[in-house]
Amino acid sequence: MKKVLLFALMLAGAMQAAAQTGNETEGKYSLVAGDVTMTIDANGGGKILSLKYKDAEVINQSRWPESFGSTFWTSPQKEWNWPPVPEFDKRPYTVEREKPSLVMTSEVSEKLKCRVRKAFAVDEQAGAIDITYSIINEGDDTRSVAPWEITRVPNDGLIFFDAPVEKITPQGLMAFKPEYGAAWYQPDEAQQNRKVNADGKGWLAYANKGLLLVKKFQDLDASQPAPDEAEIQVYVNRGKTYIELESQGVYTSLKPGESLSWTVRWFLVPFEGESVPSAALLEKVHALVGASK
């Protein structure tokens, strides 16, 4: 009887250990900040597959190519056009894991002669997850480049940021409304792909089904983004499919061996009420980004 009990305990322990590390053996790693869990796929371009508050998901979960998760590209896009650079967007990243931190590094891009590093860190006190992206020039020539984060969410809810509506370009492409000193967009449906650019104030927010996603990053002036790019971009895919929340850092000249680093701080918190423009939602964002380092 004792042997049976001992075996059962050992089996339970082994199953628990497998549950804790099983995802990591498949290249999927999780970070936890209070009630928030972020899951990253090292084998799939270091892409963030999931961001949940308790059991509620905020990131788009489609599995059609280029329609799910949160990824990272280099800017300007005209340097590589389309599709995304495979070494950054889809191929496996190497992993360094010393809990609670996590670092993933890409291969060197054959086309751009750069590699990407993503360092994830949990700030328990702030209830946030910081992602520091680095671009390293591994080539023999000087290259100018900017960091670019792309997060796909369902075509639903509410998108808002601090920018004058009349300066969002192209004008009239999406129905942004100026209320409470911010620009607000409630996703609609159209049979065309649309994208706008804006010079914001270093944050971008998305509210949907009782969850508020806020991303804080460096506030740029109009001269700092890459050519034909912007600090904040919103892309709406045709139909009722998905939206991309995009932010970019400073366009930087890197000599061989040089690198740049750019940090995005993620918050995911609950909120009460509907996903409509309100002073309360804006105050909640300001409280998060204002109290954050």
N, C-alpha and C positions, 0 to 999 in steps of 0.2 A: 504494500500500500504506500509506504514511504517512497519507494522507487518510482511508483506511478505518479505520486504528487510532485516529486522532484522533477521528473521528466516534463510534467505539465507546466510547471513553473518555468523551466528552461525553455520550453517551446513558446510559452507566452512572451518571455523576454526576447527571444529571437524574432518573434512576429512583430513585437513593438519596435525593436531596432530596425527591422526591415521597413516598417511603416515610416520611421523617421528618416531613413536614408535612401529608401527605394527610389524616390523621385530624382535624387542626386545621381544615382547610378545611371539614370536615363538622360542625364544632362539637364534636368530641371531643378532649379534651386529656389527656395522661398525665403523671404525676409519678412519679419513680423514687427510691426510697430503698434502696440496695443491691440485694437480690434481690426487693424488693417494688415492684409497679407498680399505681398507682391510676389509673383512667380515669374522667373526668367528662364528662357530656354537657351542654354549654352550651345547646343547642337544646331539650333535654328537661328543663327545670326545674332545671338545674344539678345533676342527679342523679348520684351515683357509680354507674356501671354495673358496675364490676369492681374487685376487689382481689385480686391474685395474688401468691403467693410462688413465684418462678420461673414454672412453667406451671400451678400448682395454684390453683384459684379457691375463694374462701371465700364470696362473695356469691351469693344466689339469682339464677339466670339465666332464670327464667320470663319470658315477655313478656305474660302476662295483666295487665291494669291493676291497679295497687296491689299487685303481688306480687313486684317485683324491685327491685334496687338499693338505694341509701341516699339518703333524702330529708330535707328539713327543713320543719317546720311551726311555726306559732306556737301557744302554749298559753295558756289552756285551750281544749280542743276545742269546748266549748259555745258559744264565740264565733262559730264558723263551721259547726259540726255536720259535715255530709258532703255532697258529696265534698270533698277537700282544696282549699284555695285555689289556683286555677289559676295565678296569677301567681308563686306560690312553688314549686309542685309540678310544673308541666308546661310553662309557656310559656318562651320563650327568655330567657336571661340575657345581658347584655352582658359582654364579656371584656376584662380588662387582663392582658397576659402579658409579664412580664419575668423570664425564666428565672433561677433555678428557681422563682420565686413565681408564683402564679396567683390572680386575683381575679375573681369573677363577681357580677353585681348584677342583681336582678330588677326587673321593672316594679313600680309602685305598685299594691297591691291595691285594686281599686275598692270592695270591701266594708270592709276594715280600715284603709285609708288609711296603710298601712305598706309599706316595701320591705325586702327581705332582701339582705344581702351575705355572700358566702362567700369567705374568704381562705385559700388552701391554701399551706402551706409545708413544705419537707422539712428535717428535722433529721438530717443525715448521721451525726453523731456518735452520736446516740441510736438511729438506725435507725427513726425514727418520721416520721409525717406529721401535722402539726397543721392542724386546720380551725378557723378563728375565724369564728363566725357573728355577724352584727350584724343587729339589727332597728332600723330608723329610722322614727320617727313623722313622716310627711309630711302629716298632717292638721292640722286647726285645733283639735282637742280633745285633752285628756290621755287616754292609753290605757294600761291595765295589761296586761302581756303577759310571757310567759316563752319562752325558746328550747327547741326540742324536736327532737332528732335521732332518726330512725327508720331502722334498718338491717335489711334482710330477708336471712335466711339459710335454707338448707335445713332441713327438719324432720328433724334427725338430730344425732348428736353429743351435746354436753354444754354446758349453760349454767350459769354460777355467778357469785356475787357475795357480798360481805360484808354479811350482814344476818341477823337472827334469823328463823328459819323461822316461828316462831309469830306474828310481826308482819307477815308477807306477807299482803296482803288481795286478794280474799276468801279466807278460810281454806279449805284443802282443794280449791281449784279445780284446782290442779296439784300433782303429787307431788314437791314439793321435799324434799330430805333434808338434815339438819344434820350435816355431817361436816367435821372439821379446822377448825372455827371459821367455816365459810362455808355458804351455801345452794346446793345443787346440784339441777339438774333435767335428767333425761334425757328428751328429747321422746317423747311417746306420741301415739297417734292417737285422736281422738274426733270425732263428728259434730256438733260445735258449736264456735263461736268462743269463745276464752277469753282473759282478760287479768287480770294481777295487778299490784299496786303494792307497792313496797318502798322503805324508807329505807336506802340503802346507805352505802358509804364512799368514793364517788367513783371507782369502777371497775366495769366489767362485762366478762365474758369468755365466749368461745365456743370450744370445742375440737371439731374434727371432722376425721377422716381425716389425722391427722398435722399439722394446722395449728392454731395458737392465735391467735385474734383477741382483743386486749385494747384496751379503750377507757377512757381516763382523762379525768375531768372534775371540776368543782368538787363537793366534798362538801357537801351541803346538810343543814341541820337540818330537823326535821319541819314547821316553820312557813314555810319558804321557797318550796316549790313553789306553782304556781297552784292555785286551789280545785279539789278533786276529782281532782288529778293527783299525781305523785310523782317523786322523783329518778330512780328506776329503774322501768321497766315492761317486762313481757314479754307479748307477744301471740302466741297460737298460732291459726293459721287452721284451720278444720275440715278433717278428713282428714289425709293425709300430704303436705301441700303446702309451707307455709313458716312461718317464725317471724319476728317483729319484735323486735329488740333496741332498746329505747328508753331514752333518758336526757333529763332536762330540767334547765334552769338556774333561777335565781332569778326569781320573779314580781316584775316591776319596773314602776313607774309612770313613763311617759314623757310629758313635756310636748311640745307641738309643736316639731319640730326636734331633739328629743333622741333618743339611741340607746343601746342596750345591746350589749355584746359578751360572747361566751361561747366558750371554746375546748375542743375535744375532741382529745385526742392518740391517734392510732391506731398500734398495733403489730400486725404479723403475722409470727409466727415459727414454725419447725417444732418439734415435740416428738415424743418417742418413747413408744411404748406405746399402750394403748387409751384411748378417750374415756370414762373413768370417774373418779369422785372419787378424788383422791390428794393426798398431801402434796407430791409433786414438782410437780404442776401448779400448786398454790397458791403454792408457793415461786417458781416461774417468773414468775407474775403479780406477786408482791410485789417481785421483783427488777426487773421492768420499771417498774412504777409508782413504786417507792421510789427508784430511781436517776434517774427522770425529773424534770425541773424542774417 
